[in-house]
């Protein structure tokens, strides 16, 4: 499913509006409407990132920042429910998430609260291509210093991921985070998300007095159908039954994953080891009996053969041959492979790629340990690509409706079928007035037209509208929900068909 967010927002310069299109990747395409001396607003386009920060916030307004990991499903619903005075920042899937947080806060001061909406598990948050836990906190001393300097004296950090504060490990993690950041930390000890899936939105465990309210609306909490759970398998318990085995299974994020050792020639087995893992923790040791000719393989798949998200894995190559790791889909390499040389160890980050198999290969797995396998049981959703090439677009008050961008282009690499249940939202979110109007013009772009609450291509319904004839005024949101008949080309036409006027 694809969620696009087309929002009009702005600052008050008589007649000024700010417009951006936000894709799941965090790219923001900006349009600004500025009043000129002749009272003729001009829409200018700039493909720059906008952090939704109001620079003129008054001193008595709480300053809060919301970080949303790009792998969280149904983000549009959550974004639309976040309080308007909060700053929203996306964490890219292919970069270290905690470093991104530190970078975003490097110019901030007196932040009252940080909200982090991401997947999690006991004692751990999944942030971009990295995971944050008690062990990894130790390597983020510089980043933590930056974050601490950005916070107010009584700042709070709210962690929305599933099970983050669960059991002794989780409590130790939030305590460590509180000590390092100087903030009070609040986190969930159970599943966070949809009640239908066994979750809730209560953050049960804290390290001090929390003065910050939930950043999401009650409606979003009710409507959200997912869970903020992923997996980061640390192999803290023995999956081998106490003896070397050639394969074993692990249930991760409620899904069974199979780990298999195969080889040309003699091969070898897995053994559980209480050391040599990530940060010196427990790990799985590959006991090789092959040296020289032939290739050994560790294969990781879902038991049902479905796709999943591969984020990272820790490899400790104590005395084997060069280790090569890659993600594959339909037997084709996704992205590129990464290697760990003899005597080296590393966390290999793949940025949340969609795969049906992870392959770890070498000509000799002699005492090679692997640990901290991070991913998600569902595959990632490829972000739509949007290109804005329009020049300045003039609009005079009381003129006829004006097309926002007639040359906007859009494509979704996941394919035409991926638009079913996807949404596009248009809304003026700041300094709006009753005379402002957004609409979808009939038969101006292709055969896109409206009939009541139906959005159509000629006579075929491709979606439904939240407002009759696709017209809203003032700050009312126009939500378009597409069906299985929508395609990349048709959604692009709808994007181009959005018009603005002020009467």
N, C-alpha and C positions, 0 to 999 in steps of 0.2 A: 504494500500500500504506500502511496506517495502523499505527503502532506506539503503543500506549498502555502506560504503565508504572504499575502499581498496587503500591506497595511499602509494607510495614510496617517501620519502623525506629525506633530510640529511644534514650533515655538511661535509666540504671538508677535508678529510684525505687521499689524493691521490685518492683511490677508496673506498669511503665510502657512504653508502646509509642507510637511515632509513625508515622502513616500519611499518605502523600501519593499523589495521582494526578498524574502528570506527562504533559502532552500535548506534542506536537512544538513548540508555540509557546513552551514554557517556563513556562506557567502551572502553579502547584502548588496543589492543594487539600489542606489539611492537617487531619488528625484526630489528636488527642492522647488517650492513655489515661493518666489519672493516678489513683493509689491514694488513696482518701480514708481517714479514720480508721476507718471501718467496713469497710475492706478491700473496698470495692465500686468497682472502676474505672469511670470515667465517660469516654465517648468524646465529645470536643468537636470541632467543625468550625470551621475558619477558612480563608477563601480568601486566604491570604497566601503570598508567595514564600518558599521555604525553600532556603537555599544549601547544605545538606548539610554544614554545618560543625560539627564537634564542638568546643564551646568549651572543653572540659576537656582538650584535647590536651596531652600532656606535652611538656616542653621538649626532650626528646631525640628526639622524633618529627619527621621531616622534614615541613615544611609545603609542600604542593604544590597548585596550582590548575590545573584543566583547563577550558579554554574550548572549547566546541563550537559551531561555526556551525550555525544552524538549517537551512541548505540541504544539509548533509551527509546522504546517504542512509543508511538502516538504522542510525539512531542508537541504537535500543534495544540492539542487539547490542553496540555499543561501550560504551554506558553501563554495562551489566551487567558488563562485564569490567574496568572501571576499579578500581584499588586502592581499598579501602574508606576509607583514611585521606586520600584526596584530595578536595578541594572541587570540585564540578562547577557550572559556570555556562554557561547558554545565551546565545548572541549572537542577538538578534532580527534578522530579515531586513530590517526597514524602518528600522533605525537605524544610525548610524555605529558599526561594530564596534570600532574602536580606542578610540573614546570610551567605549564600554561597558566595555571591559577596564580602562581607567583608572579609571572610576567604581567598578567592583567592587573594585579594589585600593586605593582611596583611604583605607580604614580598616585596611588590613593592614600588618603589619610582619614583617620577617625571613622572607619567602617564599623558600624554597629553590629552587623550580622552577615555571615556567609552561609548560604544555603547550597548544598551540593546534592544534585539529583542524579544519581548514577546507579548502576548495578552494584551489588555487594554480597558478601557472605560473612561468616563469623570472623571478626577481627580484620576485615579487609574491604577496601573500596576499589572498584575497577574504574580507572580514570584514563581515558584515551588509550594509549598503547601500554600503559603501566598499571601497576597495582600499588595501593598505599596500605601498609600494615606496620606493625611495631618494628619489624626488621628494616623495611625500606625507609622508614622515617629517619634512620640513622644516616642515610646517604643524602638526605635533603636538607642539610644544615643551612646552606646558603639560601635556598628557597624559603625555608621556614623563617629565617631572619627577616626576609622581605615581607612575608605575610604578617608576621608579628608587628612589624613597624607600621603596617597599614591599618591595624585594628585599634579601636577605641579601648579605653581601660576596662570597660564592662562588656566587651564583645562576646557574641555567641557564635558557635559553629553548629549548624544543623545538618546531619547526615541522613539522607532519606533512603539509602540502599537497604535491601533486605538483610536481616540478621547481623548487621554490623556490630551491634553491642551484645550479641548472644554469648552466653557462657563466660568462663573466666578469660578465654582468649580475647573475646570481644570487649570485655570490660577493661582488660589491660591495654588494648589498643586505644580506646577513647581517653583513657587516663594519660597515656603517653602523648597523644595528640594535644590534650589540654595543657599539659606541662610544657610542651614544645612551643605552642602557639600563644599561651597566656590567656586563652579564651575558655569559656565554659562550653562544653560539648554535649550535644543531645543526639541520640541515635536510636535506631530500632533494634529490638532484641528478637523480633520475629519477622514474618513476611510483610513487606510493605507493598501496598497496591490493592487490587480488586478483592473485595470481600468474597466474590464468587469463586475466586481461586485460593481462598484461605488467607488473604491478606487484610491489612488495615492500614490506616494512616496515623496511627499513634506511635510516637517516638518515645519509647518507654524508659530508656536509661540515660542519665545525665551525670556530669561530673561537678555540677555547681548550680547556681541559681540562673535559670533560663528566663530572659526577659523578652524574647522574640517570639512572635506568633507564627503559626504555619503560613507559608507564603502562598499556598494554593487555595483556591476557593472551594467551598463546600460542594458546588456543582461539579467541579472537576474531579473531586474525590469520589463522588457518586458515579460519574460517567466513565472513569478510567477502568479499562478492562485488563490491563497487564499487571505484571509484578516487576519490581526493581531487583530482580535476582539474576545473576549470571553464575559463572563458576571460576574459581581459582583453586585448582586441586594441588594441595601441598603434600599429599601422601603422608599424612600424619599417622595413619594406621596401616598395618600390613595387609595388602591385597593378595598376597601370594600363598597364604595359609602356612607360613613358616618354612617353606621349602622352595627351591628354585622351580619356576614354571615357565613355559614357553608362551603363555598368554594369560591375561586376567581381565576382569571387567570392573568398572567403577561407575556408580550412578552420580552424574553431575547435572545439577539443575533439573532433577527429576527425570533425566534421560540416561539410558545405559550407553556407556562408551567402552569399546573393546580395544585393548592394547595387545599387539601380537608381535612376537619376535620371529622373523623369517630370515633365511639365509641361503646363499649358494654354498653347497658343501656342508660342512659340519654344523655351523650355526652355534646357538647358545641359548641361555635362559635369562629370565628376570629374577632378581633377588632383592628383598627388602633390606634397607640399610638405615640405621638411625643417625647417620652423619653424611657429609659430603654433598648435601643439598644446598638450596638457596639460603645463604646466611648460616651455613653449617647445620641446617636442619635435616630431618629425615628425607630419604629420596629412594628412587628405584635404581638399582645397579644392574647394568647389562653385563652378564657373565659370558664373555666370548670365548669360544674354543677354536676360532678361526683366525689365522694370521697369514697375511699375504694375499694369495689369489682368492677371488670371490668377493661378493658384496653381502653385507649384513643389513637388515632393515628392521626398524621398529615402525609399525603401522598403527595409527590411531584413527578410528572411525566410530560413527554412531552405529549402534547395533542394528537399527532399522534402515541404515543406508542413506538417511536423509542428510541434507546439507547442514552445516553449522558454521559458527564464527570462530576463527582461529586468531587469537590476539598475540600470545607470546608463550615461550617456554624457556626454562632455565636448563642449561647443559653444562656439566662439569666433566671435561675430558682429561682425566688424570693421567692416563698412559696409553690411550688408543690412537688409532689413525685419525685423520681429519674427519670431523663430523659435519655432514651436510643436512640442513633442515629446509623443508619446503611444504607449501600447501597446494593441494591439487583438487581440481573439479573436473569430473568426467575424464580423468586420466591426463588432463592438461595442467601444466604448472600455472598457478595464479601468482602474478607478480614475479618475484625472483627468489632464489634460494639464499640461505645464509650459512656460514661455516664457523666452526670452532676448532682451532688447531690443537695439536697435542700439548698438554700441560696448561691449557687455558680454560677459563670458565666464563660464561656470559648469559645474560637474559636476552634472547633473540626476539625482537618485537616485529610483528608483521602488520600491525595497524588495523586489526579487525577485518580480515579478508573472509569471503565466503568460500568454503571448501566442502568436499565430502570425504577428504582424507588428508592426514598429516603424515609425511614420510620423513624418517630420520635414518640416514644411511652412512655407512663407513666400510672400509675394508678390514677394520678391526675395532670392535667395541670394547676392547679390553678395559674393564673397570671404568666404564663411562656411566655417569649418573645423570638422570634427568629428574626435574622437579618443577613445581609451580607452573602447571599447565593452565593457561588462562584463555577463556573464550566465552561463548554463549551457545546454548543449545539450538538457537534459531539463527539462520543466516542473516547477514546485514542487508539493509535496504540501500541500494545505490542511489545517491542523491541525484536529483534532476539537474541538468545543466541548463542555465539560463544565460542568454546573451542579450545585452541592451546596446543598440548601436544608434539610437535616435539622437538627433541634434536638439537644440533648444526648441521647445514647443510653447508658443504663446497662447495665453488665454485672457480674454477680456471679460470682465464681470457682466452678467446678463447676456452673454453670447450663447450660441447654440452649444450643445454638448461637444466636448473635444476629446479625441482619442488619446489615451495616456501614452501609448507607444505602439505605433503601427508596424514596427520592424522587430519587435521582441521575438526571440527564438527560444524554444524549449525542447529538451529531449530527456527521456528517461531510459538509461541503459538497461534497466530491468525488463523493458519490453512493453508493448501496448497493453497487455493483459494486466499489468501491474497497477493500472489506474482504478480498478474496481474498488469502490469505497474510499478512494483518495479524495482530498478536499483542497479547495482553494478559497481563501478568505480575503475579502477586501473591506477595509474599515478606516474611517478617519478617527484617529484615537486621541487627538489633542487639538485644542483651540477650534473645534468644529462649531458650526452654527447651523441653524435650521435650514438655511438656504443652500448648504452644501449638498450635492447629490452625486452618488455613484450609480452607474447603470451599465447594463449589457445592451449594446445597440443591436437591433435586429437586422440581419442580412447585410451588415457592413463588412464583416470579415467572413468570407466564404458563405456558408448557409447557416451560420450560427444564429439562432433566434430563441425567443422565449415564448412560452404559452402557459400563463398562470404561474405555477411553481415548477414547471418543467423546463429544462434547458435542452434545446434540440439542435440537431444537425439536419437541416431540411425538415423532415417529418419524424426522424428517429430521435427518440429521447436518449440523451447521453448523460443526464444527471438531473438532480433536483436543486431548487433554489430555496433559500431561507426566507425570501421576500418575493411577492408576486411580481412577475415580469422582470425580475432581476434588478429592481430599483430600490435603493435605500437612501435615506437622508440623515443629516446631522451626524451623529456618531454611531449609528446603527451598523452592525456588521452584516455584510452580504456573504453568506457561506454557500459555496457550490459543492455538492457532494456528487462525485461522478459514479457511473455504473460501468458494467462490463463492456458497454458499447463505446466508451471513451478510448481514444488513442492518443499517442504523442502529438500527432498533427492536429487533432481536434482540440486538445487542451491548449496547444499553442494558439489556435484561433480564438479560443475563449479569452486567453490572456490578452490578446490584441484587441478584443472587442470591448474591454472595460473602458468606460468613458467617465469624464468628470464635467460638472458644470456648477456654477453658483448663480442663483437667481435673485 
